[in-house]
Amino acid sequence: MTAHRRLSRIIEHWTLPEASQVLDHVRRAQIQVVQIGNFGLDFYSLAEDRATARPWAGMPLFGIAPNLELAAEVIPQIQAAGAAVVGQLSTTMHFGDHEQQVGLFGPTWQSMWTDDLLGPMPCADIADASQRQADGSLSWRTIPGRPYRTYRGCMCNPNWRELLKAMVRKGVALGLDGFNATHHYESLCRCTYCKAYARSYLREHLTVDECVGLFGRDDLDIVDPFTVSEKSAQEAKGRLEQLLAQGAARRRKASFDEVFIEFGRQLKPSLLLAQWNHKYDFRPHDERSLLPSPQWGAGEDYLWYSQGPHKWGSDLAQGYLADMGLPSRFIYAAGEGKPFVINKYDYRRWRIWLAEAMAHHGTAVAFHAGPPRLEQEERDRVAPEDYYGPVIRYQRFMAEHESFLHPARPYSQLALVYPRRAELEAEMDCLNALKKLGTLFEDDHWLFDIILDEQIRERAGPYDALILSEVERLSDEEIAFLDSYAEEGGVVVFTGKTGLLDERGKARGRSPLQAGAVERGRVVYLEHDHWAPERIALGGTINAEMPVYPRLEKDEWGQRFLGDLSRHLGGNWLSADAPWFVRVRAWLPQDEQALVIHWINYRQDEDAAIEVPIPVDPFQVQCTLPAGRCVQRVEWRYPEMRHPIDLEHVVVDGQIRFTVPRLIAYGMSIVYFA
């Protein structure tokens, strides 16, 4: 894995806070990054509007100048307390009404472009930088609950990029240490700039015959690149849509690079950068999912993924935890160990949130609404102390145990292979098998990682088994590698579609792996015909229909699969009689002679207004030790404890056995080596 700057403790306030609201937290929890406020178009479009609630502007005061003056006061105080300050900056969204001259369509636009504010005006009107429809009119949407109409800037329009650069320049002048680019998910519009870009992109990726099939002619300069001919086959239309989506993803990346990496870091070379992206329900679709891997997260200092609604609780009776084990493993693999933030909008289970970050090498805590306010104590039975107590305690624990958390490498028996090439083609069902098998491994406490299909040859070495779940696209070199991997003692498990295509998507007829299942027994074909989760109506605070896989105790097929896999491997590295809602992950820290096993308990009082964990009684653990290691002692640590507890242990034939005495929400069992 690549060495990256470590960022483990973060706090986020969507609306710019007073310094007094964060300084105590920064000092007590040794916060490294404070992400606050809004410094982009959403702010400028609503700052002067007294009819709009302040969270929509992301700033607490009315008026552009008063808010920027407040930011200039708050930023250096936070920095003096020890944290870097990152500002949120919308790269596209602004609110208003061009017909009513509201928002940036009104007098605010002219007043922004002064020497002491944003500098020279990039264009005469905000309309000159906004997205257009096919008929040339402005593109906008009415979204229920949002102020006015929602407009978006055009990423292909140079006026828009110059406008964003002015806002970046102002943020740097205010003292910001970095930016998180929000609302960075626009697609190509129908303006002349986007049409020119689309033609250029299609010219690189379409053959002459494909052009004729799509548009009825081969001259892209005289066709509308977004409109196919009536005679085009449906398959050809899908191909065009996919190409344009991929082109839009690359254009988004290019605009981010121009504005923040090239321009922003020219102003301030140390600028911290991130993008506020969204990967709901761990689907193969997000703002950068269509980018080739060298561009995925390139230039960013930390990766930020919101997980969507209904992640604020559990429904154990239905098998729903809203846990982030699989997304975390994916982001760690795709980002090559880069710091990452999982944003769950979970305003109750603070300890769970921070526990997931510690267990999976992530950064926490991040949210969207800020800590509870005093008025919520009467209305919702939630007080500010319900946030500050557990969050500060857990972040202090993270700081105190940094040498056990980072740098570290995973200690895992299996690698579950992520079909990244299918994701690049936007195949929306390509993750179902991975999620099904990953859920089984989680429920049964296996130690496993996720690696990408592109990483098989470079990263497979440490694992006893590779699990290829519907990984259709594999190169000849990767097939040969899997053969040699099995010959050398590794177990390869593959499902129905695995290997049916080469890495470019060309059909093979049948999987080259199939023969190995008969010849050796180290290559195992896993047959199953239903990978998709069920959508189940959940109750309690969730009150929504969500995708859920059956619990292991109710899944006979899953039980057989795990039993067979264990026999192929000669046993699991880790086994525990903890219940299924306890999750585990293990790491070998670089600077400590130890194995750190992280445990998370998701069982809570699901009806309580605040986080009320229901502890898990003592459970037995058996774990295979790294080769050649002798155990000195075993220790149990958790954030709420007075002092660490030494655990009795037994080592037999390279395996250690001990008992975790009681798991509240999170704890680490540390196996120290002699």
N, C-alpha and C positions, 0 to 999 in steps of 0.2 A: 504494500500500500504506500501511496505517496505521503510524505510528511507534510502536515498542514498546521497552521496556527490553531491552537486549541482555544475554543470558545465553548464553555460548558454552562455558564450561568448568565441568563439573559432575562430582562423584564421588558414588557411592551405595554405602552399606553397609546391607544389609537388617537385620543385627544391629548394635546400637549398639556402636561401637568404643571402645577407649581413646583418649584424646587423642593419645598417642604414635604411634598407628597412622595418623593422618591429618595431623597438623600439618606434618610435613616435606613431604608432598605438596601441601598447600594453599599453603605458602610458595613452593616451587620452581616450581610450575606456575601460580601466580596464579589458583587456583581461585575461582570466584565463588559457587558453591552446593555445599554438602555436604548430601546427603539421607541421613538415617540413622535407624535404630531404628524401633520401633513404639510408638505412643502411643494405640492404639485397643483395641477389644474383644478382638482376638486376643491381645494382650499381657496384658490384665487377666484373661482367662480361663485363661491357662496360666502366669503368672508364679510362682504359688505351687506349681506341680505339679512335684515333683522327678523324676517318672517320664518327663517329656517333654523331648526334646532342645531346647536353647535357641533354635535358629533358628526353631522354630515360634512361640515367643513374641516373637521379634524383639528380644530383650534378652539380655545375656550372663549375668546373675546370677539366682539364685533369690530370689523375693520381690518384691512391688510396690515397697516403699519403697527397698530397696537399688538397684534399677535406676533409679528416678527420682532418687535422690541422685547416682548416677553421671552421669546425663544433665545434672543441674544443674552438675556439675563440668566436663564435656566441652564443653558448648555454648558457654560464654563464652570458652574457650580457642581454639576454632575461629574464633569471631567476631573475637577479638583478632588472629588470624593473617590475617584479611582476607576471610573467606567468610561468607555468610549460611547459616544452618542450618535446613533444612526437615525436619520429622518426618513419617514415614509413619503414617497413621492409618486403620485399617480402619473403614469406615462400616457394616459389616453382619455380618461373619463372626466367630463365636466358637465355641469347641470345648468339649465337655463331654458330660454324660449326665444328663438330668433324672431318670431312674429311679434312677441310682446316686448322685445328688447330687454330681456331679463338675463342675469348672469353675465357672462363675458360678451354677450351681444349688446349689452348696454354701455353706459358711461364708464363702468369699471375698466374696460379694456384700455381706453385711452389713458386713464390715470395710472395704470401699472407701469407704463414704459417711460420711466423717468431715470435720470442719472443715478439717483440715490436708491432706486428700487431694482428694476430689472434691466435697465439700460436701453439700447436702441430697439425700436419696434421691429419685429421680424417680418410682419406683413400688416396690411391696412386693417384687417378684420379677422377675428377668430374663425369666421367662415372660410377664410382663405387657407386654413390649415386643417379643417375638419373633414370627416368622411362624407362621401357623396353617393347617391343612388345612381342607377343606370340612366335616369333622365336628367342627371346633373343637379338635382335638388339635394339639399342637405339631408343626411341620414340621421335619424333619431328614433328613440324608443320611449314609450311611457311605461315605467316599471312601478307597479303598485307599492306605495309606501315611500317612494323616493321623491325628493323635491323636484318639481318641474320635469322637463324632459331630460333624457340622458343622451348626450352627444359623445362622440369619440373622435380623437385626433387620428390623422392618417399617417401611418408609419413610413409610407413611401414619399410623403410630401416633405421636402426640405424645410419648408416654413415651420412645420411641426417640430422637427428635430432641433431647429434653432431656438424655438420657443422653450423646449425642454432644457436645452443647454443654459439658457438664461436663468432658469429656476435652479438648476444645479449650481451655477456660479453664485447665486444668491445664498443658497444653503451653505456652501463652503465658506462664503464671507461671514455668515453668522456663526461659524465655528463648528459645524457638523463634521463628524469623523467619517460619515458614510451615508449610504442611501439604500433603502429597500424599495425596489421598483414595484409599485402596486398596480393592479388593473392592467397588467402587461399581457393581455390575451386577445388583442384585436386581430381581426382577419383582414384580408384585402378588401377594399371597397371598390367602387366603380369609377373612381376619378381617373383622370388622364395619367397621373403618376403610377397608380396601381396597374392600369392597363399596360403601360409601358414595361413595368417590372414583370407582369405576368407573361407578356409576350417573350421577354428575354429569357425567363426561366423555362417556359415551355419549349423554346427553341433549343435549349440545351438537352431536354429530356424526351422530346417526341421525335419519332422518325417522320419522314415525308409521308409515308403511307398512313401513319397514325393521324397526322394533321388532316389529310384528305378525308379520312374516315370520320373525324370529329367535326370538321368545319366545312367540308365539301370542297376545300382548296388547300394548297400547300403554302400560301403566302400569309403568314401570321400578321403581317403589318396591316392587312386590310380586313381582318376579321375581329369580332369581339371575342377576346380570349375566354370570356366567362359564359358564352352562349354557344351551344353546339347546334349542328344542323338537325333538322327533324328526322333525317334518315340514320342518325347515329345510333348504334346499338347501345343497349343499356349498360353492357360491360364497358364499352368505351367511355360512356358518360361517367361511370364510377372511377375509371382510370384518371379522367381529367380532374374530377373532384379531389382525388387523392393527391395528384401532383400539385394542384393549387394549394391544398392544405399544407403539404410539405414546403412549398415555396413560401407560404405565409409564415411558417415557423422559422425558416431561415432568415426571412426579412425582419421578423421580430428580434431575432438574435443580433442581426447586423445593426439594427437601430439601437438596441441596448448597448452594444459594443461602442458605437459611435458616440453616444451621449454620455455614458457613464465611464467606460473603460478608457477610451481614447481622450475624450474631452475632460471628464471629471478627474481622472488620474494625472492629467497634465497639470491641472490646477493644484491637486493634492495627491502625490504619488501613493500615500498610504491609505487612500480612501477604501473603507470597508464597503463591500457591495453584496447585495442579495436580490433575489426576485421573489415576490409573494405569489407562489404558484398553488395549484389546487389539484389533488389527486383523490377524488371522492371514491369511497368504498374500494380503494385499491384497484381501480380499473386502469386499463392500458391507454389512458387518455389524460393528458394534461398539457400545459402551455409549451413544454419542451419535449414531449414524448415523440415527436416526429423529427427531432434533430439527430443527426449522426453522433455517435458517442464522443468523438473529439470535441464537439461543440456543447455537449450536455453539461451545463453548469460551469463552463469555462469562464475564468475571470472572476467568479464569485467567491467570496470568502466564507460564506455559509449558505446552506440550502434551506429554503423555507417552503413547507408544504402544508396547506390547510386541508383538513380531511372531511369537511362538509358537515351538515347537520346530523343530529341524533347520535353524537358521540359523547354525550354528557352523562351517560349512565349505563347500567347493565340490566339485563333480564336473565338471570342465571337459569331460571326455570325453562326458558326457551333456548338456552345455549348462546346468549349474546353478551359479549364482554366489552365491545368497542375497544379492543386492545390493538396496539400498534406494532406488534412484533414483526409481522410480514412487511408492512411499509418501511419500517426502520431498517430491516435487513437489506431491502432493495436499495434504499437511498444510500446506505453505507457502501454497498457494492458499486452502484453506479457513480457515486461521488468519490470513490477511491479513498474512503476514510475522512472526507471533508466534514467539518461540523454541519449538523443539520437540525432544524427545528420542526417538530411535528405540532401543528396547531390544531387542537381538537374542539375548541369552543366548549370545553368542559369546565364550567365555573363552580364545580363542586368537588370533584375528585382530584384535589391538588397533589396529594401524595402519590396517587397512581401516576399522574402525569410526570412528575419528577422521577419517580421510580423507573418508568419506561426509558427516560433519557439516560439514567445511570446504567441500566441493564444493557442498553443497545448502543452506547457510545454517542449519545445525542446531546442536545443543548436544550435547556429548559429554565424557566417556564415561559410560555408565550400564549397569549389569548387575544381578545379583541375588544373587551368592554372595560378593561381596567379593574382594579380591586373593587369589592362591594362598597357601596356608599352607605352612609349612616341611615338614610331614609329606607334602605332595603331591610334594615333590621326589623322595623315595624311591619313592613309590607310582606316581605318574603322570608322572614326569620333567618336572614343571613347577615352577619355583621362583618366589618372589616377585619376583625381579629380572626375570623374563620379562614381568611386568606393568609394574612401575614404570619400567623403562628406556624402552620405547617410548611408554607413556602420558604420562609426564612430558615426554619430549622433544617429542612432538606437541602437547601442550597448551601448552608454552612457545612453540612455533612459532605456535600460534593466537594467543596473547597478543601476541607480537612483530609479527604481521602483521594485527592487528585492523583497521587502516585499509584493508587490501585486502579484508577480508571483510565489513565492516559499517560504516555502512549501504551498501547496494548494491542495484542492480536487475538482474534477469536479462538476459542478452544472448542472445536466442533468436529463431530464425527462424520456428518453428512453435508453435502452441498446440493441444494435444490436449484436447478438451473432455470433461470428466467428467460422466456422467449423474447428477447429484446428485438430481434429482427422482425418478428410478427408484430410487435408494438409499432415499429417504424412503418408498417403497412396498415396500421389502424385496425387490426383484426380484433374486434371488441370482445370476443370470447376466448382469446388466447391465454388468459390467466386463470381460467376456471379450474383447470387441473392442478395448477400450482397452488392455488388457494385451498383447494380441497385437501391435498396432501400436506401442505404446510399446517393446516388446522389440526390434522391428525398428529403430526409431530409435536405441535404445541401442547395439545391435550395430554399426550403421553410422555411429556418431559424429555424429548430427544434434544441433543445438542446439535444444532444445524445452522448453516448460513444459507444465504442466497448468493449465487454468482450469475453473471450474464452469460448467454450462449456464446458471446464473443470472447469471453474470458476463460473458456474451458481449458485450453491448453496451458495458459499461464498460471491458473489458480487452482487447478484440480489436485495438485500434489499432496497437500496435507490431509485430504479426506479419504475415509475408508470406502465411501460410496458416493456416486453421483446419481441424482434422481432427475431424469429428463422427462418432464411432464408436458406432453404435447409440444415438444420443441421440434417443429417441422423442419426448419432451415438449419442445416449443418453442412459445412464444407467437407470435401474429401479428406483434407488434412485432419479435421476434427474427428471424422469417423475413424481414421487410422489411429489417431491418438487414443480414442476410446477403446479400440481393440487392444492396444499395447497396455493401456491402463488396467484392463481386465486381466491380461496375461500376467501382469506383475502383482496381481492379488486384489485389485480393487473391484468393487461390485458396481455394475452399471444397471440401473433400473430405468426402463423406458416404456412409454405408453404408445397408444395406437398410431398417432400421426408422426411420431418422432422420426426424423431423418428422411421423410418422404420427398423433401425438396432440398436442393443445394442452397448455398448461402444467398444466391441471387433469386431464388424462388423457382428454379427450373425443376420439373417433376422427375423423380427417379424411377417410379413404378412401384417399388417396394423398399422398405427400410433396409439398408445394408447391415443394420444391427440384428435383424431377425435371425440370421444363421447362427450368430454367436450364442443365442439362447439354447440351441440344441447342442452345439459342439462343446461348450465349456461349463455352463451353469453359473459362470460369473457375470453373465449378461442376462438379465431377467426381464422378460416381457410382462408388463402389468396390464391386464385386461379390465376395462371398465367402460361403461357406456353412458354414464350420467355424471358429468363433472360440475354442472351448474348448481349453485345454492338454491334453496327454497326461499321464497319471500314470505316472511312470517309476520303477522301483526303482533307487535310488542306492546306491552302495557306500561303502567307507571309513568315516570317522567318522560319516557321516550315517545310513547303513544304514536307509533308510526309503523309502517311495514318496511322491514329491512331484510337484506339477504343474509341467510344463516345456514351454516352446515350442521348436520346432526352431530350431537355429542358422541364421543367415542364409545361410551357405554351403550349407546343405542345403534351403533353402526357395525354390524357384523362383518361387512366387507372390509371396513377399516381395521377391525381387530385382526382379521386373517392376514391382511397385507402387512401390518406391523409385526405380527408373529413370524411370518415368513421372512421378512427382511432381517429381523433379529437373528434368525437361524443362519441366514446367509452370511451375516457378519460375525457370527460367533458371540453375539450378545451386544447389548447397548453400552455405550460409554457411561451413561448415567441412567439410573433408575431411582424412582422415589415413589413412596405411597401417598404423596400429597394429592389432594383432589385436583380435578381437571382445570379448575379456575385459578390454580397457582401456575405461573409461568416461570421459566428458568432460562438463563443464558450465562455462559462462562467465558472468561477472558484470561489471558496470560499477560500481566503487565510487564513492561520492559524494565522498569526501575525497581521492581520488587521480586524477590524470590518466592513467588506464590502463585496459586491458582485461585482466582476470585469467581465464585459462583453466585450470581444474582438471582433473587427470588422476589416475585411480585404476587401479592394476594389481591384478587379482584372482588372478593366477596365483601359486600357492603350492606348496610341497611338501605335498601333501595327506595324506601319511602321517606327517608329523612331529608330535610332541607339542606343539611350540610353533610360533609364527608364523615361517615361513621363506619370505619372498617369493622368487620366481624373477624376476629383473629382465627387462624388455623391452628389446631392442636398439634402437638409434636408429631413429626413425620420422619421416617427413616430415609437415608440417602446412601446410595452406593455409587461410586464414581471411579472410573479408570484413570489412573495417574499418567502424566506424561512419562515417556520411557526414560529410565535412568534417574528418576527423582525420588528422593527419600523425604518422608514427611517429618517435620519437626514438631508442629502442633497445628491445631485447627481452632479457629476463632469465629465467633458469631457477633456481628455488628449490625445495628440498625439505628436510624436517626433519633428515635425517642428514648434510647437507653441511657443509663447513667455511665456505664463503662462496659468495655467488651467482655464477652464471656468465653472462657476456654471450654471447648467441647471434647468430651472423651471420643476416642476414635480407635479403629482397628484397621490395620493394613494387611491384606491377604492376597498373595499372587498379583501384585500390582494394582489392587483395587482398595480404595479407602471406604470405610463405613463410619457414619456418624449420624447423630440425631439433631435435627433443627428443633430447638425447644418450643418455639412459638413464633409464628409469623403474623405480625399485625398488618402492615401494608407492604413493606419492603424490608429486605435485609440482605446482607452479603455474608456467605460463609467463606472464610479465607483459609485456604490450606497452605501453610508456610512450609517451604522446603528447606532442608538442612543445607 
